[in-house]
Amino acid sequence: MNAKIILGIDPGTLLMGYSLIEVRASGIALLEMEALKLSGRKDNYERLSMIHEKVESLIREFRPHEFAIEAPFFGKNVQSMLKLGRAQGVAIAAAMRAGLPVTEYSPRRIKQAVTGNGNADKQQVWKMLQQLLSLTEAPRYFDATDALAVAVCHHYELRSVIPAATKKTKAAKVSSADWEAFIKKNPGRVL
């Protein structure tokens, strides 16, 4: 298997987490994990421009094959949701302009994929990521570890023989042939 590079983004208007992983047959390697800190004193449109420029810069530097982003959670503050949606939109636009396939994951799905618990807290997610990737140094912001979790979740989804549910279909349909192929391919994962 050739190396595949995945760019994971945790969108935000003041902090945008980003992470890049390289996936090979031998495992997952961390290439970059950081957060773009944006000043609250800057105009919102200026911050959106900086997010777009940062994502474009990461794409130019690392040449990822896949782009995954955390979908916004639904909160009560409509203005915050609007700002977060815009931040997510400009990051997605940069990826689309570069021709990358874009995939969104809910926060719950990301936590489930990384820890096995959709209700895990940020500390639990980080501890599991440390174990999975043999990481020792903690980043300054959990937004960066959230972005790493997005990238790792996407890697797991790409490996899965079970297709992820889409907005059009409430649940993925899996045939017995899919299960048989999964069992043959992953004998150690079946009890």
JOWO-V695874 format. One record per residue. N is the residue number from 1. OMEGA is omega in radians with two decimals (999 if undefined). Layout:
# JOWO-V695874
N:OMEGA  N:OMEGA
This chain:
# JOWO-V695874
1:3.04  2:3.12  3:3.06  4:3.14  5:-3.12  6:3.05  7:3.09  8:-3.10  9:2.94  10:-3.00  11:3.07  12:-3.12  13:3.07  14:3.08  15:3.05  16:3.09  17:3.06  18:3.14  19:3.07  20:3.07  21:3.05  22:-3.10  23:3.07  24:3.09  25:-3.11  26:3.11  27:-3.10  28:3.08  29:3.09  30:3.08  31:-3.08  32:3.06  33:-3.07  34:3.07  35:3.04  36:-3.14  37:-3.09  38:-3.11  39:3.06  40:3.12  41:-3.14  42:3.06  43:-3.11  44:-3.13  45:3.08  46:3.10  47:3.10  48:3.11  49:3.13  50:3.08  51:3.14  52:-3.14  53:-3.13  54:3.13  55:3.09  56:-3.14  57:3.11  58:3.13  59:3.11  60:-3.06  61:-3.00  62:3.14  63:-3.13  64:3.10  65:-3.06  66:3.11  67:3.12  68:-3.08  69:3.09  70:3.09  71:3.14  72:3.05  73:-3.09  74:-3.14  75:-3.10  76:-3.09  77:-3.07  78:-3.14  79:3.11  80:3.13  81:3.13  82:3.14  83:3.13  84:3.10  85:3.09  86:3.11  87:3.10  88:-3.11  89:-3.13  90:3.07  91:3.11  92:3.14  93:3.11  94:3.13  95:-3.14  96:3.12  97:3.12  98:3.10  99:-3.14  100:3.00  101:-3.08  102:3.09  103:3.10  104:3.08  105:3.08  106:3.10  107:3.14  108:3.14  109:3.14  110:3.13  111:3.12  112:-3.11  113:-3.06  114:-3.03  115:-3.02  116:-3.12  117:-3.13  118:3.13  119:-3.11  120:3.07  121:-3.07  122:-3.14  123:3.12  124:3.12  125:-3.13  126:-3.13  127:3.13  128:3.10  129:3.09  130:3.14  131:-3.09  132:-3.04  133:-3.13  134:-3.12  135:3.13  136:-3.10  137:3.09  138:3.10  139:3.14  140:-3.04  141:3.06  142:3.08  143:3.11  144:3.12  145:3.06  146:3.11  147:3.08  148:3.10  149:3.09  150:-3.13  151:3.14  152:3.08  153:-3.13  154:3.07  155:3.13  156:3.12  157:3.12  158:-3.14  159:-3.03  160:3.05  161:3.13  162:-3.10  163:3.10  164:3.10  165:3.11  166:3.12  167:-3.11  168:3.13  169:-3.11  170:3.14  171:3.12  172:3.08  173:-3.10  174:3.14  175:3.10  176:3.09  177:3.09  178:3.14  179:3.13  180:3.12  181:3.12  182:-3.12  183:3.12  184:-3.09  185:-3.04  186:-3.07  187:-3.12  188:-3.11  189:-3.12  190:-3.13  191:999
